[in-house]
């Protein structure tokens, strides 16, 4: 059965998909290449899908991310480029790099104490959907949802 994405470019497909919640093809490399070299926030993301049962986004980390958690979703993080130290809960930080997948349940404290190789870019899938305000720092002085994340439009 044909669908409305059969002859569309990835850009057109992605825009249609995010607006109409249909199937889509995203050019992840192009999205990652469009992130700026610097940011005022800890990270910048581009949301690919935003459905009640799951959201997907690509983000670039610009500086260390202190201990925080998300109260409403599990998170899958696939490292697309770069390397960083990452921690989950009380365990010591471990190195992650391109091709690795990190998974943790809602409420798990996590962070990125050190970026080892830039750009550190990640594909994230949150289940169910993560509201951008669902960022809770262990030490509230470390940040707010606004200092944590800036969202960038798709393409």
N, C-alpha and C positions, 0 to 999 in steps of 0.2 A: 504494500500500500504506500503510495507516494506521500510525502509530507511537505510542509512549506520550507524545508531546508535543503531540498534536493539540488538546487542550482544556485544557491546563495553563497556569497563569499563568507569566510569565517567571521569577518567583522559584522556583516549584515545579520548573519545567523545569531551571533551572540547578542546583538542589540535586540533582535526580535525575541529571543528566548528570555532575556531578562525582563522584558516588558510583558510578555504573554505566557511565561512559564511553560514553554514548549521544549522540545529537544534542541540541542545546540552543539556547535563545535567552537572551541576557543583556541586562539593562538597564544598559548602560555608564554612562549619565548618572546613574542612581541609585547605582551603585557609587561613582562619582567624588564624588558629593555627600556620601557617608557617610564620607569620609576626614576625620579631625580637622584642626583648624586648626594644630596644632603636633605635633611628634614628637621623641623622643629620638634616633631614628636618621636617617640621611640620607634614607631614603624608606620609605614604607609601601606594601605591595602587597596585592592580592587576587588569588589564583590562580583563573583561570576553568577551565582544563583542565590536566591533568597526565598526558599520555600519553608513552610512551617515545620516540616519534618527534617530538613537539613539545609545548611547554607555552605557555599564553597567560595573561597577567595584565594587570591595570590597576595602575599605581602613580602615586603623587604624590611629587614631589621637594620636600624641605623646606629643604635647604641645599646649598651647592656640593658636588659629587661629584668627588673627586680622581681622578687617573689610575689606571685599573684595567682588567682584561680578564677574559674568561670563556674558560677553556681548552677547554670541551667543546661549545660551540654557536655557531651564527651567530645574529644578533639582528636583528629587524625592530622598529623603534620608530615608532609612529604618534602624533604629538602631538595630543592631544584638546583641551587648553586651555592658555593661558598662553604665555609666550615665555621662551627661555633661550639662553645661549651654550653651544655644544656643540663638542667637538673629537674628531677621529679621528686617531690616530697623531701624527705630528710637524706636521701642518698647523695653521695658526692657527685659533683658535675662530671659529665662524660662528653666526649667529643662526638659531634654528628656532622655529616657531610652529604654531599650530593648522592642521591640514590637511596638514602635511608628514610624509613618511615617511623615516626614516633606516635604512640597512641597512649592516651590517658583518659580516665573517667572524670565526670564533672566533680568539682570540688578539690581536685588534685592540685596542690601548690606546685608551681613550675616557674622556670625563668631561664634567661640566657645571660649568664654573668660575663661572658667574653665572646666577642666576634674575632675569629682567628683568620678568616679569609673573606674578603668582600667581593662582590655583593652577596650577602646572605639572604637568599630568596626561598620562600616556602609556599607550597600549595596546601591550604588548610580546608578540611571538611569538618563541620560542626554538626553534631546530631543530638537533639533536634537543633533547629536554627539558633544561632547565637546572636542576641541583640548586641549592637556595638557598645551599649552601656554595661554589659555583663563582664566587667573587669574589676576585680576586687583585690587591691593590694594588701598584702599581709600587714605592712606598715603603711597606713593611709598617707603618711608624709611622702612616700615614694612616688605617688602619682594619682592621677584621676583618669577616667575613660578618655577625657579630652587630651591629656598629655601623652596618653598611651598610643593613640591611633588617629591618623588622618586618612580619610577615604578619598580615593581618586577614581574618577569616572572611567568606565571601560573604554579603551581606545581613545 
